[in-house]
Amino acid sequence: MIDEGISPSHILAVTFTNKAANEMRERISSIVKKDEAKEVTVCTFHSLCVRILRQGIDRIGYKKNFTIYTGSDQVGLIRKLIARKAGKDESLDHGLALSLIGRSKNKDIPVSENKDSLISEVEKAYNAELKSLNALDFDDLLLFAVQLLNEHDDLRSIWREKFQFITVDEFQDTNGQQMKLIQCLVGKEQNICVVGDDDQSIYGWRGAEITNILDFERFFNDPKIIKLEQNYRSTQAILHTANSVICHNAGRREKKLWSENFANENVRVVAMADEDSESQLVVDEILEMTATEKRSHEDFAVLFRTNSQSRLFETKLREYKIPYRVIGGQSFYDRREIKDLIAYLTIIKNSDDDINLLRVINNPPRGIGAASIEIATEQSRGLGTSLSEVLQSEDYQERLPQRSRSAVKKFVDMLDDYRSPMLSSYSGFGTLFSQFVDEIEFVDYLGRTCKTDAEREQRKFNVADFLESLRDYESSGRKKGLQGFLDDVALQQDREDDDDGSGVNLITLHAAKGLEFPVVYLVGLEEGILPHKRSLEEGTKDEERRLLYVGMTRAMEKLTMSFCSMRVKYGDEVYCERSSFLDEMDPQFVDVFSNEELYAGPVEEDDAMAYFARMKEMIEED
């Protein structure tokens, strides 16, 4: 498009994760001039919504300096509301509540048919509380951006003028609100290009609607459909076998992937006695291939349906001193000490944020006890004002003992002292916040809460790393100040971004999407695991089949799938039935083995010598 004279500033490229957006930017930079690449807007759906809302959200009753609530913020708020609303005989799981509220926002359906139910009361209170805090959750970002554009023609025209050409990656993962957003932005010319694969739609459980891609013609008139069927990743054996499974799904867009790579390696299906044998086989073959084929540990991936399946593999890998990483582990920004620092930054930026204020009001301990906090909370609720306002009021302070009163005043004054200079300019807030962290002796406090020296050092390093990220943001030249930094942090929810480290990759099938590995072990192909028992109950087996298809097509050269005859569940031995998906596979490129047959097979002398040399090294390392 740019080569045809279209201004790059009029082009919008949208995807789902920060990692994908960064990769897209790099690809654009490699094919067009750098100054042109910089003008193209490449972002995630949520960051796009933040841009839209920062300019116009005041038209729908919010302040432009709204806070974005991430998962842990939502949990804290919903737990408080459930405790407040639930009677003695009622209970409500906070995870279920948030899931239902999110589904309600994404699908425009009531959270419950019973308007007087506990979940309905909690939903009303949750949304009201967010508004009073001038806060939005991730679902709100989409919901309110769509509302703003639908209700205000002038704003919609501005954004349509800005983004005249739109492309969306991984379109099969879009939900209802994301589709509405795209429709709002696309002008009469319908200059839109989407890329997706309905066979890789695996996020129905979090709101993705496969109908968006299957019924694309219903949303946009007479689109040109281009099938990208040549695969450059996997061998023909892997693709043929994966195709033979996915073709059993009804209502899909017909296509057939193919590859020019006709490597002589068939797909393997291995019958295992139990889960211990399954993990042992994987470890043994990793040891063998790293020794005989000079493969790196990063070449291997173990894919599984549920997180709990990783435990035995982790144990075995540690036992044999094989490095590994669990992709999709705890995000840097979800660590306790980092959440505390973000909470401080948030209340410096938005003094009305009660949730984050409660998180740090006595963290580190500063003499503001539970009784003082309870009085403030009750007064805030009774007056309908923020906690910050209550803490500053003379009426509240007069109700406290002298020591507590002094502690509260010192805390409030300290925040005020830092708030003005940190918000007054785009630079310097990182240095000031470092001073703030020193003043509250945060690192010393962390050290006292740690059980080991290793934990103490790690948390100290995390704090230093976070403060450095503040200074890096300042020097980046983005000129968005503290507000911009917190927006970026809030949007760092892509768990794929947190994949530092090296070693064998342990990863769930959902987290594996978009990745590729030379050697893949797809374990636990049993009824109740894959397909998951929940899918059998809810009638979502097609999505489980797509999940298997995604897992199979992560393999570039070698694919081994395994199932067990027996597993230990809740302390008992349970006999397992092999996955029905295995029966759907065309046997043309599939070799079936038992565990015993693999171990009994002939071994080349050189391979055996290399294997035992590696084992000797491991023993000597002890």
Secondary structure, 3 states (H helix, E strand, C coil): CHHHCCCHHHEEEEECCHHHHHHHHHHHHHHCCHHHHHHCEEEEHHHHHHHHHHHHHHHHCCCCCCEEECHHHHHHHHHHHHHHHCCCCCCCCHHHHHHHHHHHHHHCCCCCCCCCCHHHHHHHHHHHHHHHCCEEEHHHHHHHHHHHHHHCHHHHHHHHHHCCEEEECCHHHCCHHHHHHHHHHCCCCCCEEECCCHHHCCCHHHCCCCHHHHCHHHHCCCCCCCCCCECCCCCHHHHHHHHHHHCCCCCCCCCCCECCCCCCCCEEEEEEEEHHHHHHHHHHHHHHHHHHCCCCHHHEEEEECCHHHHHHHHHHHHHCCCCEEECCCCCHHHCHHHHHHHHHHHHHHCCCCHHHHHHHCCCCCCCCCHHHHHHHHHHHHHHCCCHHHHHHCHHHHHCCCHHHHHHHHHHHHHHHHHHHHHHCCCCCHHHHHHHHHHHCCHHHHHHHHCCCHHHHHHHHHHHHHHHHHHHHHHHCCCCCHHHHHHHHHHCCCCHHHCCCCCCEEEEEHHHHCCCCEEEEEECCCECEECCEHHHHHHCCHHHHHHHHHHHHCCEEEEEEEEEEEEEEECCEEEECCECHHHHHCCHHHEEEEEHHHHHHCCCCHHHHHHHHHHHHHHHHHC
